[in-house]
Amino acid sequence: MMRRAIMLIFLIGGLLALVVPSIGAQQTIIGQDNPAVDVQAVQAAASRGGEVLLKGTFDFGEKGSVTIKKDLKFVGEKGSQGVPITKIKGGFRTFLSPLPAQLPPQAPGPKIVIQSIHFDGTLAFPIYVAYCSGATIAGNKITNVRPFVTPKMNFSVAIMVGTNWIQPAATRKYQPGAVTGIITIVDNDLDMANDTPAKTLGQGIFVHWATGITLQVSGNKVKNCSRNSIEAMDNYLGDDGSGSVVIRDNKVTTATVGLPFPSPFTPNGICVGWFFDGSGAGASNPKQNMKHTVAGNTVRARGETSMGMWIGTNEVLVENNDISTEKQSATGIRVNGAQCRILKNKFKGMGTEAIVIAPLKSLTGSNNGCENNDVSSFKASIAEVSLLKGSKNNIVAGSGGKVKDLGIDNQIKGLTRVTE
């Protein structure tokens, strides 16, 4: 009898330790390193909404997941060096904001903050936001993500914001209004190394199919992705014309081997533009295409066929980036869009070209300004800049290097034009 009483007291004490009321609306959840209680405790806090302080170590087991449907701020603790010491082990879609039952959504989604948490050993998707009216994902650390294995390929994404993969494959489509507001993804430390890079669509930060968002991706460290490290794709202007993408001051180091799908260029650094709209028509539609800025990033692309950057839309500013490619068949920047400005970037290492400008489907590769880029430390096997067949009215200006010009009415200033 006495033993049963002691066990009951211990159990009650343990449960009370899970949720410690704090001043005001903040909840404090203390991890027990036990999937039998941790997932339930964090889900209960998420269901109440508000601000939640997570302390200690949580174990979400093989596939534990917390669903976010209310305005919510999850915050972990940081150590003296600013590194998260709150840890969540395991899980699948560990933190998930799912699409609503009625589509397209009839009301704005929740506002979400996920900050200063170490996600370790998640299956496929540590942070998955498919429905929100604003999100801040900041200061997190993500390691040892386990790819989700399918017969065709494997999948892993550290930070996913968008609606594609959460929908059934047969009915996937852009859902207007599912992801809106200010999306801020800053100062995260992501290591996406995996044991099957040639079979894994491994991505660091992927934002897609949003509506009228103001997206800032900055100050992140992203390494060992086996596909694209930072990617913003098919994001639509709002009805009022709102929307912009800024990818700035990130440090990217790709894996050395990547999945050669959906193109043979892999693994890549930063990619922006239109992909799900296979025609690329969104790029030329002023009611769809938002302005993109890609500036001040450091990209080390280590794959045999890597691209440091891919620009797959119009009117993109690509400025003051430091891009290094390390293999003979790699490319610094590939531009398929029009009216882009490729300015004052520095290229190092080796590859076929530092810059390639070319049409692709409805993207014309025309009327771009490519000026004052530093290619002095880049060894090109073809030319420092290539203007491929169909490109036209581009301006390439600088000092030194060769331009392979197979296009029409391109202007070359300060570089040597070659046609072979």
N, C-alpha and C positions, 0 to 999 in steps of 0.2 A: 504494500500500500504506500509506504513511504517512498519507495523507488518510483512508483507511478506519479506521485505528487511532485517529486523533484523533476521528472521528465516533463510534466505539464508546465511547471514554472519556467523551465529552460525554453520550451517551445514558445510560450507566450512572450518571453523576453526577446527571443530571436525575431519574432514577427514584429514586435514593437520597434526593434532596431532598424527594420527595413524602411519605415516611414517615420521621420522625425519632424514634427511640425516646426516651422520657422516663423519668424516675425513676418507679418503681412501675408501675401498670397504665395510666397515661395514654399515649395515642398523640398525636403531633403530625403534622398533615397540612398541607403548605404548598401553597397554590393556585398553579397554573401558568398560569391564565387561558387554558386550552386544553381544550375538551371532549373531546379524544381521550384525555386522561389524567386529568382532574379527577374525572369521575364514577366511573371505575374505582377511583381511589385512595380516595375517600370511601366508596364501597360496600365496599371491602375492610376499612376500619376499622369500619364499621357491622356487618359480618358477624362481626368478632371481638368486638364489644361492649365495654362499659366506658366510660371517659372519653376523649373525643377533643377535642383542641384544634385548631381550624381557624384558619389564619393566611393572610393575603393575599387574593388575588382568585381565585375559582373560576368557570369558565365551564361551565355544564351544557348549552349548546347549545339547540336548539329544544325538545326533550322529554326531556332527561336526568332521571333520577329515582333516588333512593337509597331502598332498602327497609329498614325497621327491623323486625327480628324478635327481637332480644335486648335486655335492659336496656342502655340507652345514654344517654350524656350528651354532647351536642354543644355545645361552648362556643367562641365567637369572641372576638376581641380587641376591646377598647374603647379609644377615644382619651381625651385628657385631659379632655374634656367629658362623658365617659360614653357617647358615641355609638358604636355598633358600627363598626369599621373593617374587619372581615372581611366580604367581600362574595361572594355567590353570584349569578351572572347567569344568567338564563334558566331552563330546566327546565320540567317539567310534573309536578305533584305532587312537587315538588322533594325534600321529605322525606315519605315515605309509610310509615305502619304499617298494612298491609292486614289484612283479615279472614282468619282461618285457613280452611283448606279445609273443616273440619267445623263446621257450624253447627246449633244455637247452640254457641258455644265450649265446649270441655270443660275448659279450664284458663285461669287468668288470663293476660292479655296482658303485654307487656313494660312496664317502667317507663321513662319517656322524659323527657329534659330537652333542650330546645332553647333556647339562650341567647346573646344578644349577637351576632346575625348579621344582616347587611343582605341581604335578598332583593330583587333588582331585576330586573324584566322577566320574571317567571315567567308561564307560561301557566296561568291559572285558579287553581291551588291551591299556594301556597308551602309550607304546612304542613298535612298531612292525616293525622289520627290516627283510624283506625277501630277500633283494637284496642289496649288498654292497661289496666294495673292501677294507673294513676297517671301524671300528666304535668305537667311544669312548662314553660311557654312564657313566657319572661321577657326583657325588655330587647331584643327584636328590632326591626328596622326593615324595613318592607315598602313598596316603591314600584313604580310602573309595571307593575302586574299586567295581563297581556293577557287579556281575556275569551275563554273558549272558546265558539266560535260554533256554534250549531245552527239549523236552520230555524225553530224556534219562538221561541227566545230565546237570549241569551248568558249565561254563568255566570262568576263570579269570587268567590272567598272567600279572604281572607288567612289566617285560622286556622280550620280545620275540625276539629271533634272530634265524631265520630259516624259512623253507618253507612248513612245513607240513600242518598246519591248513588253510593256505591261498589258498591251492589248493582244487578243488572239491574232495569229499571223494572217489568217484569211480575211480579217476585217480591220486591219490596222489602217488608221488614217489620222490626219491632223485634227485635233479637237480644239476649236477656237475657245479661248478663255480658260483652258485648264491650268496653264502656267502663266501667271501675269505678275506685274509689280516689279519691285526692285530685287534683283537676284545678285547677291554679293558672295563670291567664293574667294576667300583671301587667306593667305598665310597658313595654308595646309601643307603637311609633309606626307607625301604619298610614295610608297615603294610598292610597285605592282609586279615584282619579279614572280615568275611561275616556272614550273618544270617542263611545260609543254608550249613554249612560245610560238613555234611554227604552226600550232593548231588552235591558238587562243586569241580571240578578239579581245585583247587586253587594253583598256582605256583608263586614263586617269580622271579627267573631268570631261563630262559629255553633257551639253545643254542643247536641246532640240525641241522643235515643234512648240515653242512658246509664242505668246501673243503680246506684243507691245512692251516687252520687258526692257528694263534698263539693266544690262548685265555688266558686272565688273568681275573680272577674273585676274587677280593680281597677287604678287608676293608668294605664290605657291612654289613648292619644290616637288617636281614630278619626275620619277625615274623608273626605268625598267618596264615601261609599257610596251607590249608586243604588237600594238597596232597604232593608235593615235594618242598622244599624251594629253593634249588639250584640244577640244573640238566643240565648235558652235555651228549647228547645222539647221537649215530650214526654219529659222525663227522669223515670224511674220510681224509686220507693223500692226499696231492697234488700229481700230477704226478711226481714231483721231490723229493718226500719223505718228504716234509715239513709238519709241523703240530704238535702242542702240546697243552695240556690243563693244566693250573695251577689254582687250587682253594685254596686260601690261606688267612688266617687271617680274616675270616668272622665270624660274630656272628649270630647264627641261633636259633630261638625259634619257634617250631612248634605250630600249633593249638592243642587243646586237643581232637578234633574230626575231622575225615577226611573221604574223599570218599574212600571206599574199592574197587577201580577199578583203574587200571587193575589187581591189586593183593590185597589180604586182608591186606597187610602191609600198615599202614597209621596212621597219616600223618608222613612224613619222612623228614629228614634233607637234606643231600647231596647225590646225586645219579650220578654215571658216568657209561658209558658203551654202550651197544648195546641193543636196544629195538625194533625199527621199523623193523630191520632185526631180525625177530622172532627166527631164529635159533641160533642167537648169533655168526654166522660164521665170521662176521667182526672182532671179537676179535682175532681170530687165523690166520687172513690173514695179513701177514706183509706189504702188499701193501695197506691196508686199515686202520689198527688200529694205532692210534697215542699214544704217551706216555702221561700218566696222573699223576699229582701230586696233592694230597689232604693233606694239611699240615697246622698246626697252627690254625685250626678252632675251635670255641667253639660251640657245638651243644647241645641244650636242647630239647629232643624229649619227648613230653608230652602225646602222645596218648596211648591207651590201646595196640595197636599192632604196634607201631611205630618202625622204624629203624632209628638209628642215621645216618648211612651211608649205601649205597648199592654199591658194587663194582662189576659191571657186564661186565668186560673186563679184558684182560691180562696186565701184566707188569705195575701195578699201584703202586706208592709209597704213602702209607698212614701213615703219621708220625706226632707225636707231637700234635695230636688233643685232645681236652678235650670234652668228650662225656658223657652226663647225660641222662638216661632214667628213667621214673617215674612210670611206670606201670608194673605189674607182667608179662605180655605177650609181652613186648617190647624186642628189640634186639639192642645192641650197634652198631656192624658192621656185615653185612652179606656179605661174599666174595664168589662169584661164579667163578671168574676168576682164571687164573693160573699165576705163576711166579710173584705174587704180594709180596710186602714187607709191612708188618703191624708192625710198629716199634714205640715204646715209646709213645703210646697213653695212656691217663688216662681215666678210666671209673668210673662213679659214679651212685648212685641210685640203681635201681632194674630192673630185667627183667629175661627172660629165660636164656640168655647167654650174655656175653659181646661181644664175637666174635663167629660167625658161619661160617664155611667153608664147602661148599657143591657144587656138580655139578649142572648144570642147562642147559638142552638141550646140545648144543655143548661145553658149558663152563665146564671145567673138575674139577675145585676146587682143583688143584694139583700143587705141586712144589712151594708152597707159604712159605715164611718165616714170622713167627709170633713171634716176639721176644721183650722182655723187655717192655711189656705193663703192666701198673699198674692197677690191678683189686682189690686192697685192700679195696677200698671204694664202691665196687659193690656187691650187694646181688643177687646171681644167684639162680633161682629155679631149673635149670637142671645142669649146670656146667658153670664155667667161660668161657671155650672154648669148642665148639662142632665141631668135624670133622665127618661129616655125611657120610652115605653109598656112596661109589664110589669115595670119595676123597682119594688121595694117595700122598705119597712122600712129605708131608708137614712137616715143622719143627716148633714146638711150644716150646719156651724156655722162662723161667722167674723164678720168685720166688713166690711160693704159688699159691693155687687155684687148681681146678680140670679140667681135660680134658676128655670129653666123646669122645672116639675114636671108631668110627664104620667103619673107612676107612682101607686102605691098606698101609703098610710100612711107616706110619707116625712116626716121631721121637719126643719124648716128653722129655724135659729136665727141671728139677726144678719144675714141676707140677705133680700132682697125676693123673695117668691114670685110668679112669673107663670105663666100657663098658655097664653099665645099666643106 
